[in-house]
């Protein structure tokens, strides 16, 4: 059984007991969060597609930790002009574990 759900503006294909890194959520560590924007569910080969969401379906997850992702370097250069610029970015992330998919 799996579901496609909208979490913090991104779509994820999730299964029960799966751990997922998502954009930072406003929840404390150890708290349970619910996601009601479920676009598709699959159970025993039967696919249920919502228009745009599946009515009554929700995904429950537990917040495991808040962390930061790896550093991404953004390097800009214009040749023969002496222009070079380097910026770094680290995304704030939340690790969640999918507890239940309810139909």
N, CA, C and O atoms as CSV, one atom per row, in Angstrom:
chain,resi,resn,atom,element,x,y,z
A,1,UNK,N,N,0.849,-1.179,0.000
A,1,UNK,CA,C,0.000,0.000,0.000
A,1,UNK,C,C,0.889,1.234,0.000
A,1,UNK,O,O,1.836,1.326,0.781
A,2,UNK,N,N,0.582,2.183,-0.880
A,2,UNK,CA,C,1.311,3.435,-0.913
A,2,UNK,C,C,0.352,4.565,-1.234
A,2,UNK,O,O,-0.794,4.340,-1.622
A,3,UNK,N,N,0.845,5.789,-1.064
A,3,UNK,CA,C,0.044,6.974,-1.355
A,3,UNK,C,C,0.963,8.068,-1.885
A,3,UNK,O,O,2.149,8.114,-1.558
A,4,UNK,N,N,0.404,8.934,-2.697
A,4,UNK,CA,C,1.114,10.126,-3.136
A,4,UNK,C,C,0.483,11.295,-2.399
A,4,UNK,O,O,-0.713,11.556,-2.534
A,5,UNK,N,N,1.304,12.001,-1.612
A,5,UNK,CA,C,0.796,13.014,-0.699
A,5,UNK,C,C,1.602,14.304,-0.858
A,5,UNK,O,O,2.785,14.277,-1.198
A,6,UNK,N,N,0.935,15.436,-0.605
A,6,UNK,CA,C,1.578,16.751,-0.654
A,6,UNK,C,C,2.066,17.095,0.746
A,6,UNK,O,O,1.272,17.238,1.675
A,7,UNK,N,N,3.394,17.227,0.888
A,7,UNK,CA,C,3.998,17.577,2.173
A,7,UNK,C,C,4.853,18.815,1.955
A,7,UNK,O,O,5.840,18.766,1.222
A,8,UNK,N,N,4.487,19.916,2.581
A,8,UNK,CA,C,5.241,21.174,2.525
A,8,UNK,C,C,5.482,21.630,1.095
A,8,UNK,O,O,6.567,22.117,0.778
A,9,UNK,N,N,4.488,21.482,0.229
A,9,UNK,CA,C,4.591,21.970,-1.132
A,9,UNK,C,C,5.238,21.020,-2.117
A,9,UNK,O,O,5.367,21.363,-3.292
A,10,UNK,N,N,5.653,19.834,-1.683
A,10,UNK,CA,C,6.240,18.842,-2.568
A,10,UNK,C,C,5.429,17.556,-2.501
A,10,UNK,O,O,4.799,17.259,-1.486
A,11,UNK,N,N,5.449,16.797,-3.594
A,11,UNK,CA,C,4.713,15.543,-3.639
A,11,UNK,C,C,5.667,14.382,-3.379
A,11,UNK,O,O,6.750,14.319,-3.959
A,12,UNK,N,N,5.257,13.457,-2.497
A,12,UNK,CA,C,6.060,12.304,-2.139
A,12,UNK,C,C,5.234,11.034,-2.282
A,12,UNK,O,O,4.043,11.019,-1.971
A,13,UNK,N,N,5.873,9.968,-2.755
A,13,UNK,CA,C,5.270,8.642,-2.753
A,13,UNK,C,C,5.729,7.976,-1.463
A,13,UNK,O,O,6.923,7.745,-1.274
A,14,UNK,N,N,4.781,7.664,-0.570
A,14,UNK,CA,C,5.126,7.170,0.760
A,14,UNK,C,C,4.471,5.819,1.018
A,14,UNK,O,O,3.401,5.513,0.492
A,15,UNK,N,N,5.138,5.026,1.836
A,15,UNK,CA,C,4.630,3.743,2.324
A,15,UNK,C,C,4.702,3.750,3.840
A,15,UNK,O,O,5.352,4.610,4.433
A,16,UNK,N,N,4.040,2.802,4.459
A,16,UNK,CA,C,4.057,2.699,5.916
A,16,UNK,C,C,5.472,2.388,6.399
A,16,UNK,O,O,6.181,1.594,5.783
A,17,UNK,N,N,5.877,3.014,7.498
A,17,UNK,CA,C,7.183,2.858,8.150
A,17,UNK,C,C,8.342,3.401,7.313
A,17,UNK,O,O,9.498,3.102,7.614
A,18,UNK,N,N,8.068,4.180,6.283
A,18,UNK,CA,C,9.127,4.788,5.471
A,18,UNK,C,C,9.584,6.089,6.129
A,18,UNK,O,O,8.773,6.831,6.684
A,19,UNK,N,N,10.898,6.361,6.061
A,19,UNK,CA,C,11.446,7.612,6.572
A,19,UNK,C,C,11.708,8.544,5.399
A,19,UNK,O,O,12.272,8.136,4.384
A,20,UNK,N,N,11.290,9.813,5.548
A,20,UNK,CA,C,11.365,10.777,4.457
A,20,UNK,C,C,11.946,12.087,5.001
A,20,UNK,O,O,11.609,12.513,6.106
A,21,UNK,N,N,12.825,12.724,4.208
A,21,UNK,CA,C,13.313,14.065,4.517
A,21,UNK,C,C,12.454,15.064,3.749
A,21,UNK,O,O,12.350,14.976,2.525
A,22,UNK,N,N,11.836,16.017,4.455
A,22,UNK,CA,C,10.985,17.028,3.839
A,22,UNK,C,C,11.462,18.408,4.285
A,22,UNK,O,O,12.281,18.528,5.197
A,23,UNK,N,N,10.939,19.453,3.629
A,23,UNK,CA,C,11.258,20.806,4.064
A,23,UNK,C,C,10.795,20.996,5.504
A,23,UNK,O,O,9.878,20.310,5.955
A,24,UNK,N,N,11.416,21.914,6.221
A,24,UNK,CA,C,11.175,22.104,7.650
A,24,UNK,C,C,9.694,22.294,7.947
A,24,UNK,O,O,9.023,23.124,7.332
A,25,UNK,N,N,9.190,21.503,8.909
A,25,UNK,CA,C,7.800,21.586,9.359
A,25,UNK,C,C,7.743,22.286,10.710
A,25,UNK,O,O,8.690,22.202,11.493
A,26,UNK,N,N,6.642,22.973,10.989
A,26,UNK,CA,C,6.455,23.638,12.280
A,26,UNK,C,C,5.841,22.659,13.267
A,26,UNK,O,O,4.660,22.757,13.603
A,27,UNK,N,N,6.649,21.718,13.726
A,27,UNK,CA,C,6.204,20.733,14.707
A,27,UNK,C,C,7.408,20.345,15.558
A,27,UNK,O,O,8.538,20.343,15.072
A,28,UNK,N,N,7.172,20.022,16.815
A,28,UNK,CA,C,8.263,19.631,17.699
A,28,UNK,C,C,8.640,18.175,17.445
A,28,UNK,O,O,7.836,17.396,16.932
A,29,UNK,N,N,9.851,17.819,17.804
A,29,UNK,CA,C,10.301,16.437,17.616
A,29,UNK,C,C,9.467,15.502,18.479
A,29,UNK,O,O,9.215,15.781,19.651
A,30,UNK,N,N,9.043,14.397,17.892
A,30,UNK,CA,C,8.225,13.424,18.593
A,30,UNK,C,C,6.723,13.628,18.391
A,30,UNK,O,O,5.929,12.774,18.784
A,31,UNK,N,N,6.330,14.733,17.793
A,31,UNK,CA,C,4.910,15.013,17.584
A,31,UNK,C,C,4.401,14.275,16.348
A,31,UNK,O,O,5.170,13.950,15.443
A,32,UNK,N,N,3.101,14.017,16.322
A,32,UNK,CA,C,2.463,13.418,15.159
A,32,UNK,C,C,1.842,14.519,14.304
A,32,UNK,O,O,1.241,15.459,14.825
A,33,UNK,N,N,1.993,14.394,12.994
A,33,UNK,CA,C,1.413,15.359,12.064
A,33,UNK,C,C,0.554,14.604,11.063
A,33,UNK,O,O,0.830,13.448,10.742
A,34,UNK,N,N,-0.501,15.271,10.568
A,34,UNK,CA,C,-1.408,14.674,9.580
A,34,UNK,C,C,-1.344,15.469,8.286
A,34,UNK,O,O,-1.259,16.697,8.300
A,35,UNK,N,N,-1.386,14.760,7.175
A,35,UNK,CA,C,-1.400,15.377,5.856
A,35,UNK,C,C,-2.685,14.925,5.164
A,35,UNK,O,O,-2.903,13.733,4.948
A,36,UNK,N,N,-3.536,15.904,4.819
A,36,UNK,CA,C,-4.839,15.598,4.231
A,36,UNK,C,C,-4.855,15.707,2.717
A,36,UNK,O,O,-5.829,15.294,2.087
A,37,UNK,N,N,-3.801,16.253,2.112
A,37,UNK,CA,C,-3.742,16.401,0.662
A,37,UNK,C,C,-3.168,15.132,0.033
A,37,UNK,O,O,-2.002,15.097,-0.362
A,38,UNK,N,N,-3.999,14.090,-0.055
A,38,UNK,CA,C,-3.594,12.814,-0.640
A,38,UNK,C,C,-4.136,12.764,-2.063
A,38,UNK,O,O,-5.348,12.808,-2.273
A,39,UNK,N,N,-3.235,12.673,-3.040
A,39,UNK,CA,C,-3.635,12.722,-4.443
A,39,UNK,C,C,-3.953,11.345,-5.018
A,39,UNK,O,O,-4.763,11.236,-5.939
A,40,UNK,N,N,-3.331,10.298,-4.492
A,40,UNK,CA,C,-3.511,8.958,-5.043
A,40,UNK,C,C,-3.244,7.938,-3.942
A,40,UNK,O,O,-2.345,8.114,-3.119
A,41,UNK,N,N,-4.037,6.870,-3.939
A,41,UNK,CA,C,-3.790,5.755,-3.025
A,41,UNK,C,C,-3.813,4.449,-3.806
A,41,UNK,O,O,-4.504,4.332,-4.819
A,42,UNK,N,N,-3.054,3.472,-3.330
A,42,UNK,CA,C,-3.018,2.146,-3.946
A,42,UNK,C,C,-3.073,1.120,-2.823
A,42,UNK,O,O,-2.305,1.183,-1.863
A,43,UNK,N,N,-3.993,0.178,-2.963
A,43,UNK,CA,C,-4.113,-0.891,-1.981
A,43,UNK,C,C,-4.477,-2.181,-2.713
A,43,UNK,O,O,-5.536,-2.281,-3.332
A,44,UNK,N,N,-3.584,-3.161,-2.632
A,44,UNK,CA,C,-3.781,-4.481,-3.245
A,44,UNK,C,C,-4.084,-4.387,-4.738
A,44,UNK,O,O,-4.959,-5.093,-5.238
A,45,UNK,N,N,-3.375,-3.530,-5.444
A,45,UNK,CA,C,-3.554,-3.394,-6.878
A,45,UNK,C,C,-4.668,-2.469,-7.303
A,45,UNK,O,O,-4.814,-2.201,-8.496
A,46,UNK,N,N,-5.462,-1.970,-6.367
A,46,UNK,CA,C,-6.566,-1.060,-6.692
A,46,UNK,C,C,-6.099,0.375,-6.475
A,46,UNK,O,O,-5.714,0.754,-5.369
A,47,UNK,N,N,-6.137,1.171,-7.549
A,47,UNK,CA,C,-5.662,2.546,-7.500
A,47,UNK,C,C,-6.857,3.484,-7.426
A,47,UNK,O,O,-7.816,3.356,-8.187
A,48,UNK,N,N,-6.781,4.431,-6.493
A,48,UNK,CA,C,-7.831,5.431,-6.306
A,48,UNK,C,C,-7.207,6.803,-6.527
A,48,UNK,O,O,-6.371,7.244,-5.739
A,49,UNK,N,N,-7.616,7.482,-7.605
A,49,UNK,CA,C,-7.073,8.799,-7.945
A,49,UNK,C,C,-8.090,9.857,-7.552
A,49,UNK,O,O,-9.277,9.735,-7.851
A,50,UNK,N,N,-7.609,10.903,-6.874
A,50,UNK,CA,C,-8.485,11.983,-6.453
A,50,UNK,C,C,-8.637,13.044,-7.523
A,50,UNK,O,O,-7.886,13.082,-8.498
A,51,UNK,N,N,-9.632,13.915,-7.322
A,51,UNK,CA,C,-9.861,15.005,-8.265
A,51,UNK,C,C,-10.126,16.289,-7.484
A,51,UNK,O,O,-11.301,16.629,-7.347
A,52,UNK,N,N,-9.183,17.014,-6.972
A,52,UNK,CA,C,-7.743,16.760,-7.000
A,52,UNK,C,C,-7.240,15.895,-5.851
A,52,UNK,O,O,-6.147,15.337,-5.943
A,53,UNK,N,N,-8.019,15.766,-4.755
A,53,UNK,CA,C,-7.562,14.936,-3.640
A,53,UNK,C,C,-8.562,13.812,-3.389
A,53,UNK,O,O,-9.734,13.915,-3.751
A,54,UNK,N,N,-8.081,12.737,-2.764
A,54,UNK,CA,C,-8.945,11.612,-2.405
A,54,UNK,C,C,-9.722,12.000,-1.148
A,54,UNK,O,O,-9.129,12.365,-0.133
A,55,UNK,N,N,-11.034,11.918,-1.222
A,55,UNK,CA,C,-11.887,12.323,-0.103
A,55,UNK,C,C,-11.719,11.351,1.068
A,55,UNK,O,O,-11.801,10.135,0.899
A,56,UNK,N,N,-11.483,11.909,2.250
A,56,UNK,CA,C,-11.385,11.109,3.461
A,56,UNK,C,C,-10.046,10.449,3.693
A,56,UNK,O,O,-9.861,9.813,4.731
A,57,UNK,N,N,-9.118,10.569,2.791
A,57,UNK,CA,C,-7.811,9.938,2.955
A,57,UNK,C,C,-6.866,10.883,3.674
A,57,UNK,O,O,-6.901,12.094,3.459
A,58,UNK,N,N,-6.017,10.318,4.533
A,58,UNK,CA,C,-5.013,11.115,5.222
A,58,UNK,C,C,-3.817,10.245,5.559
A,58,UNK,O,O,-3.923,9.022,5.661
A,59,UNK,N,N,-2.689,10.893,5.729
A,59,UNK,CA,C,-1.446,10.221,6.071
A,59,UNK,C,C,-0.974,10.786,7.399
A,59,UNK,O,O,-0.890,12.003,7.568
A,60,UNK,N,N,-0.666,9.904,8.342
A,60,UNK,CA,C,-0.176,10.304,9.653
A,60,UNK,C,C,1.301,9.974,9.750
A,60,UNK,O,O,1.724,8.878,9.382
A,61,UNK,N,N,2.092,10.929,10.251
A,61,UNK,CA,C,3.533,10.739,10.350
A,61,UNK,C,C,4.028,11.251,11.696
A,61,UNK,O,O,3.369,12.061,12.348
A,62,UNK,N,N,5.195,10.770,12.100
A,62,UNK,CA,C,5.830,11.186,13.345
A,62,UNK,C,C,7.105,11.938,13.009
A,62,UNK,O,O,7.894,11.487,12.179
A,63,UNK,N,N,7.311,13.082,13.648
A,63,UNK,CA,C,8.510,13.885,13.419
A,63,UNK,C,C,9.660,13.263,14.212
A,63,UNK,O,O,9.595,13.158,15.436
A,64,UNK,N,N,10.716,12.852,13.499
A,64,UNK,CA,C,11.861,12.232,14.153
A,64,UNK,C,C,12.909,13.260,14.556
A,64,UNK,O,O,13.383,13.237,15.692
A,65,UNK,N,N,13.281,14.166,13.647
A,65,UNK,CA,C,14.311,15.151,13.969
A,65,UNK,C,C,14.278,16.317,12.994
A,65,UNK,O,O,13.735,16.223,11.893
A,66,UNK,N,N,14.876,17.418,13.433
A,66,UNK,CA,C,15.102,18.582,12.582
A,66,UNK,C,C,16.600,18.664,12.324
A,66,UNK,O,O,17.397,18.493,13.247
A,67,UNK,N,N,16.990,18.922,11.083
A,67,UNK,CA,C,18.396,18.960,10.729
A,67,UNK,C,C,18.603,19.854,9.527
A,67,UNK,O,O,17.660,20.449,9.007
A,68,UNK,N,N,19.861,19.941,9.087
A,68,UNK,CA,C,20.195,20.714,7.901
A,68,UNK,C,C,20.833,19.789,6.882
A,68,UNK,O,O,21.564,18.862,7.233
A,69,UNK,N,N,20.545,20.056,5.609
A,69,UNK,CA,C,21.073,19.237,4.533
A,69,UNK,C,C,22.526,19.559,4.235
A,69,UNK,O,O,23.136,20.405,4.890
A,70,UNK,N,N,23.076,18.871,3.235
A,70,UNK,CA,C,24.446,19.101,2.817
A,70,UNK,C,C,24.572,20.474,2.175
A,70,UNK,O,O,23.606,21.017,1.639
A,71,UNK,N,N,25.789,21.028,2.239
A,71,UNK,CA,C,26.031,22.334,1.636
A,71,UNK,C,C,26.071,22.211,0.115
A,71,UNK,O,O,26.713,21.314,-0.433
A,72,UNK,N,N,25.375,23.124,-0.555
A,72,UNK,CA,C,25.377,23.213,-2.008
A,72,UNK,C,C,26.087,24.512,-2.367
A,72,UNK,O,O,25.689,25.582,-1.906
A,73,UNK,N,N,27.134,24.429,-3.183
A,73,UNK,CA,C,27.863,25.612,-3.603
A,73,UNK,C,C,27.329,26.118,-4.932
A,73,UNK,O,O,27.147,25.349,-5.876
A,74,UNK,N,N,27.080,27.432,-4.996
A,74,UNK,CA,C,26.625,28.080,-6.217
A,74,UNK,C,C,27.763,28.983,-6.674
A,74,UNK,O,O,28.059,29.985,-6.023
A,75,UNK,N,N,28.406,28.633,-7.793
A,75,UNK,CA,C,29.562,29.378,-8.290
A,75,UNK,C,C,29.188,30.065,-9.593
A,75,UNK,O,O,28.732,29.423,-10.540
A,76,UNK,N,N,29.387,31.390,-9.631
A,76,UNK,CA,C,29.093,32.172,-10.825
A,76,UNK,C,C,30.391,32.768,-11.345
A,76,UNK,O,O,31.245,33.197,-10.569
A,77,UNK,N,N,30.533,32.789,-12.675
A,77,UNK,CA,C,31.746,33.319,-13.277
A,77,UNK,C,C,31.427,33.859,-14.663
A,77,UNK,O,O,30.639,33.279,-15.410
A,78,UNK,N,N,32.051,34.969,-14.985
A,78,UNK,CA,C,31.992,35.497,-16.345
A,78,UNK,C,C,33.420,35.513,-16.871
A,78,UNK,O,O,34.294,36.173,-16.309
A,79,UNK,N,N,33.641,34.794,-17.938
A,79,UNK,CA,C,35.007,34.659,-18.424
A,79,UNK,C,C,35.542,35.977,-18.988
A,79,UNK,O,O,34.804,36.777,-19.563
A,80,UNK,N,N,36.816,36.167,-18.807
A,80,UNK,CA,C,37.568,37.340,-19.272
A,80,UNK,C,C,37.112,38.649,-18.636
A,80,UNK,O,O,37.533,39.712,-19.093
A,81,UNK,N,N,36.293,38.623,-17.629
A,81,UNK,CA,C,35.823,39.855,-16.983
A,81,UNK,C,C,36.318,39.990,-15.543
A,81,UNK,O,O,36.166,41.046,-14.929
A,82,UNK,N,N,36.902,38.938,-15.012
A,82,UNK,CA,C,37.390,38.975,-13.633
A,82,UNK,C,C,36.288,38.850,-12.598
A,82,UNK,O,O,36.487,39.189,-11.431
A,83,UNK,N,N,35.118,38.361,-13.021
A,83,UNK,CA,C,33.978,38.248,-12.110
A,83,UNK,C,C,33.837,36.810,-11.638
A,83,UNK,O,O,33.651,35.895,-12.441
A,84,UNK,N,N,33.927,36.623,-10.342
A,84,UNK,CA,C,33.690,35.313,-9.736
A,84,UNK,C,C,32.934,35.537,-8.433
A,84,UNK,O,O,33.225,36.468,-7.682
A,85,UNK,N,N,31.967,34.674,-8.178
A,85,UNK,CA,C,31.185,34.774,-6.952
A,85,UNK,C,C,30.812,33.372,-6.503
A,85,UNK,O,O,30.385,32.555,-7.319
A,86,UNK,N,N,30.966,33.086,-5.233
A,86,UNK,CA,C,30.651,31.768,-4.697
A,86,UNK,C,C,29.722,31.930,-3.497
A,86,UNK,O,O,30.054,32.631,-2.541
A,87,UNK,N,N,28.576,31.293,-3.545
A,87,UNK,CA,C,27.620,31.302,-2.439
A,87,UNK,C,C,27.350,29.866,-2.009
A,87,UNK,O,O,27.415,28.940,-2.818
A,88,UNK,N,N,27.051,29.693,-0.739
A,88,UNK,CA,C,26.693,28.382,-0.221
A,88,UNK,C,C,25.280,28.395,0.325
A,88,UNK,O,O,24.761,29.444,0.707
A,89,UNK,N,N,24.651,27.212,0.360
A,89,UNK,CA,C,23.286,27.095,0.874
A,89,UNK,C,C,23.130,25.748,1.564
A,89,UNK,O,O,23.566,24.720,1.046
A,90,UNK,N,N,22.504,25.761,2.737
A,90,UNK,CA,C,22.145,24.528,3.437
A,90,UNK,C,C,20.663,24.589,3.748
A,90,UNK,O,O,20.203,25.499,4.438
A,91,UNK,N,N,19.910,23.613,3.236
A,91,UNK,CA,C,18.454,23.583,3.403
A,91,UNK,C,C,18.094,23.056,4.787
A,91,UNK,O,O,18.699,22.099,5.270
A,92,UNK,N,N,17.105,23.685,5.424
A,92,UNK,CA,C,16.567,23.187,6.687
A,92,UNK,C,C,15.591,22.055,6.384
A,92,UNK,O,O,14.673,22.225,5.582
A,93,UNK,N,N,15.784,20.903,7.022
A,93,UNK,CA,C,14.986,19.714,6.737
A,93,UNK,C,C,14.373,19.152,8.011
A,93,UNK,O,O,14.821,19.442,9.121
A,94,UNK,N,N,13.339,18.343,7.824
A,94,UNK,CA,C,12.722,17.578,8.900
A,94,UNK,C,C,12.637,16.132,8.453
A,94,UNK,O,O,12.204,15.844,7.337
A,95,UNK,N,N,13.051,15.216,9.328
A,95,UNK,CA,C,12.933,13.793,9.023
A,95,UNK,C,C,11.661,13.275,9.688
A,95,UNK,O,O,11.467,13.422,10.895
A,96,UNK,N,N,10.787,12.656,8.864
A,96,UNK,CA,C,9.537,12.101,9.390
A,96,UNK,C,C,9.469,10.613,9.061
A,96,UNK,O,O,10.108,10.137,8.124
A,97,UNK,N,N,8.681,9.896,9.851
A,97,UNK,CA,C,8.417,8.482,9.601
A,97,UNK,C,C,6.921,8.309,9.429
A,97,UNK,O,O,6.136,8.740,10.274
A,98,UNK,N,N,6.526,7.676,8.330
A,98,UNK,CA,C,5.108,7.478,8.030
A,98,UNK,C,C,4.561,6.395,8.963
A,98,UNK,O,O,5.043,5.262,8.979
A,99,UNK,N,N,3.552,6.770,9.732
A,99,UNK,CA,C,2.958,5.847,10.705
A,99,UNK,C,C,1.763,5.095,10.123
A,99,UNK,O,O,1.619,3.891,10.333
A,100,UNK,N,N,0.897,5.819,9.383
A,100,UNK,CA,C,-0.353,5.196,8.932
A,100,UNK,C,C,-0.878,5.909,7.687
A,100,UNK,O,O,-0.748,7.126,7.552
A,101,UNK,N,N,-1.471,5.130,6.781
A,101,UNK,CA,C,-2.170,5.679,5.625
A,101,UNK,C,C,-3.635,5.258,5.761
A,101,UNK,O,O,-3.965,4.076,5.663
A,102,UNK,N,N,-4.504,6.239,5.987
A,102,UNK,CA,C,-5.930,5.958,6.197
A,102,UNK,C,C,-6.710,6.309,4.939
A,102,UNK,O,O,-6.472,7.343,4.315
A,103,UNK,N,N,-7.652,5.431,4.573
A,103,UNK,CA,C,-8.481,5.666,3.391
A,103,UNK,C,C,-9.860,6.149,3.803
A,103,UNK,O,O,-10.707,6.402,2.947
